[in-house]
Amino acid sequence: MSVLLQVSDPHFGTQVDEVVEALVAFAKDKRPDVLMLSGDITQRARREQFLAARAFCDRLGIGVELAVPGNHDIALFDVFTRVVAPYRHYRESFGNDLEPVLDTPDLLVIGVNCTRPWRHKHGEISKAQIRRISDRLARAGTGQLRVVVTHQPVDVPTGSDENNLVRGHADAVHAWVEAGADILMGGHIHLPFIRPLAQRYPELRRAAWCVQGGTAVSHRVRADRPNSVNLVTHVANSGQAVVERWDFAGEGGFECGERVELVLDRSTNHGSDRTRQGAYRESHS
């Protein structure tokens, strides 16, 4: 069994210390195997903010770590750095690989760098990225949960967030789901949700899900959403995965706010109604 903790949009430089401490305690209690940072690790891509984020991740004590940059992880006001070395401070704390891959018997996790130095906030997925990741997904083992992680989302549930969709999202979703992706994971909009991708892309021939993270520890929460993280649990060859959203609840720490059981699509006949709708069971706490 493998457990992945998604920490999205912590925006170090705007972190709330009480939430940071609660999340450290949560990680030590749950002991996930993998930490997935889905971008906007810092607020303004400053060295001291990356160092604070690095220290936080070290305190979590999670053995395997993957990260992709968000638009806030590229210098905004330092134009020279943005053009010449946009990921300099990111790389100092989180390594040179901007598109890391984890391949274990339980999991295939593929990070995608959607940031572009010439864009202020909007992300982009190139045709080359779509092809490369599709090829990697096609080689996945049948027992693996296949997760592709971007910062900007490939799905949003509200009209006000439509402009935040990553450029190239439709082509990417169709190619990656066809190649075998089970979960497309992201952040950016600080709005956590778990839902079948067929709700936006009804023509998909396989079941797959969008798992979006809220902001983990920043005060930059949406009005009706607390800080939150996601836990994804999978047993190889089990045919299912469980996604849980955990919300910060004050002195009580993090509490489970939603639990969704995903039935993974491993059929060769992709046309059934059950497959298109995405078989899953959902509960709220």
SVG drawing of the C-alpha trace seen along z (x, -y; Angstrom):
<svg xmlns="http://www.w3.org/2000/svg" viewBox="-24 -44 45 51">
<polyline fill="none" stroke="black" stroke-width="0.4" points="0.0,0.0 1.2,-3.5 -0.2,-6.8 0.5,-10.1 0.1,-13.5 -0.7,-16.4 0.3,-19.7 -0.6,-22.5 -0.2,-26.3 1.5,-26.7 2.7,-30.1 5.5,-30.4 5.8,-34.0 2.1,-34.1 2.0,-30.9 0.0,-30.7 2.2,-29.2 -0.7,-27.5 -1.6,-25.7 2.0,-24.8 2.4,-23.1 -0.9,-21.3 0.1,-19.9 3.5,-18.8 1.6,-16.9 -0.8,-15.5 2.0,-14.1 3.7,-12.5 0.4,-10.9 -0.5,-9.6 3.0,-8.8 2.4,-9.1 5.0,-7.5 5.1,-10.3 4.9,-14.1 3.6,-15.7 4.0,-19.5 1.7,-20.8 3.2,-24.3 3.1,-27.8 5.4,-26.7 6.3,-30.3 4.5,-33.7 7.2,-35.7 10.0,-33.1 12.4,-34.7 15.3,-32.6 14.2,-33.0 10.7,-31.8 12.1,-28.7 14.3,-28.0 11.3,-28.2 9.4,-25.8 12.4,-23.5 12.6,-23.4 8.9,-22.7 9.1,-19.8 12.1,-18.4 10.0,-18.5 7.2,-16.5 9.6,-13.5 8.2,-12.0 10.7,-9.7 9.9,-10.5 9.2,-14.0 8.2,-15.3 7.5,-18.9 6.4,-21.0 6.7,-24.8 3.8,-27.1 3.5,-30.6 4.4,-32.1 7.7,-30.2 9.1,-32.3 10.3,-35.8 7.6,-38.5 9.3,-41.8 12.9,-40.7 12.6,-40.8 16.3,-39.9 16.0,-36.7 12.7,-35.9 14.2,-36.0 17.7,-34.6 17.3,-32.1 13.6,-31.9 13.9,-28.7 17.2,-29.6 15.9,-29.8 13.4,-26.9 16.3,-24.6 18.4,-25.6 15.8,-24.2 13.9,-21.6 16.3,-20.3 16.9,-20.7 14.1,-18.3 11.0,-20.4 9.1,-17.3 9.9,-14.5 8.6,-11.0 8.0,-8.3 7.7,-4.7 6.9,-2.1 4.8,1.1 1.9,-0.9 2.3,-4.3 3.3,-6.1 3.3,-9.8 4.4,-12.2 5.0,-15.9 4.4,-18.4 5.9,-21.9 3.2,-24.2 4.8,-27.5 6.2,-29.7 8.5,-32.7 6.8,-34.9 3.4,-34.3 2.3,-36.1 -0.1,-33.5 -1.5,-31.3 0.0,-27.9 0.6,-26.0 1.0,-22.4 2.9,-21.9 2.3,-19.3 5.7,-17.8 4.8,-17.5 1.5,-15.8 3.3,-13.3 6.0,-12.5 3.7,-12.0 1.3,-9.9 4.2,-7.6 5.1,-7.2 1.6,-6.5 1.2,-3.9 4.1,-1.9 2.6,-1.9 2.0,1.4 -1.6,2.6 -1.2,2.5 -0.1,-1.1 -2.3,-4.1 -1.3,-6.6 -1.3,-10.2 -0.3,-13.3 0.3,-16.5 0.1,-20.0 -0.1,-23.3 -2.8,-25.1 -5.9,-22.9 -7.4,-20.9 -10.9,-21.2 -12.7,-23.8 -16.3,-23.6 -17.2,-27.3 -17.5,-29.7 -15.4,-32.4 -12.4,-30.0 -12.6,-29.2 -9.8,-31.6 -7.5,-29.7 -7.6,-26.5 -4.2,-25.5 -3.7,-26.3 -3.9,-23.0 -6.0,-21.3 -8.4,-19.6 -5.8,-18.0 -3.8,-17.0 -6.8,-15.4 -7.9,-13.4 -4.4,-12.1 -3.5,-11.3 -6.7,-9.6 -6.6,-7.6 -3.1,-6.6 -4.1,-5.4 -4.1,-8.3 -6.4,-7.7 -6.0,-11.0 -5.1,-14.5 -4.0,-16.5 -3.5,-20.2 -3.8,-23.4 -3.6,-27.1 -7.2,-28.1 -7.2,-27.3 -10.5,-25.4 -10.3,-21.7 -12.6,-19.2 -12.7,-15.6 -14.8,-14.8 -14.9,-12.6 -13.3,-14.3 -16.3,-13.2 -18.3,-16.0 -16.3,-18.4 -15.2,-16.0 -18.2,-13.7 -16.6,-12.2 -13.8,-10.4 -13.7,-6.7 -12.2,-5.9 -13.0,-6.9 -10.5,-9.3 -10.7,-12.0 -9.7,-15.5 -8.2,-15.9 -7.6,-19.6 -5.8,-20.8 -6.7,-23.9 -4.0,-26.1 -2.3,-24.0 -1.0,-26.6 -1.4,-30.1 -3.8,-32.8 -4.8,-33.2 -7.8,-30.9 -11.0,-31.3 -13.8,-32.8 -15.7,-29.5 -12.8,-27.1 -10.3,-26.4 -6.7,-25.3 -6.7,-21.7 -4.5,-18.8 -5.4,-15.6 -4.4,-12.0 -4.4,-9.4 -4.2,-5.7 -3.7,-2.8 -2.9,0.9 -1.3,2.4 -3.7,4.5 -6.6,3.6 -8.6,1.9 -9.4,-1.1 -8.0,-4.1 -9.2,-6.3 -8.9,-10.1 -9.5,-12.1 -9.6,-15.8 -8.4,-16.9 -9.4,-20.4 -7.8,-22.5 -10.2,-22.8 -8.5,-25.0 -7.1,-23.5 -8.4,-20.1 -5.8,-20.1 -6.8,-18.6 -10.1,-16.7 -11.4,-14.6 -13.9,-16.6 -14.5,-14.3 -13.7,-10.7 -14.1,-9.4 -13.5,-5.8 -12.4,-5.6 -13.0,-2.4 -10.1,-2.3 -10.9,-1.6 -8.7,1.2 -11.3,2.5 -10.5,2.9 -14.1,1.9 -14.0,-1.9 -17.5,-2.5 -19.8,-1.5 -22.0,-4.0 -20.4,-3.2 -17.0,-3.9 -17.9,-7.2 -19.6,-8.5 -16.8,-7.4 -17.7,-4.8 -17.1,-6.2 -18.6,-6.5 -18.4,-9.7 -18.9,-10.6 -18.7,-13.9 -17.8,-14.4"/>
</svg>
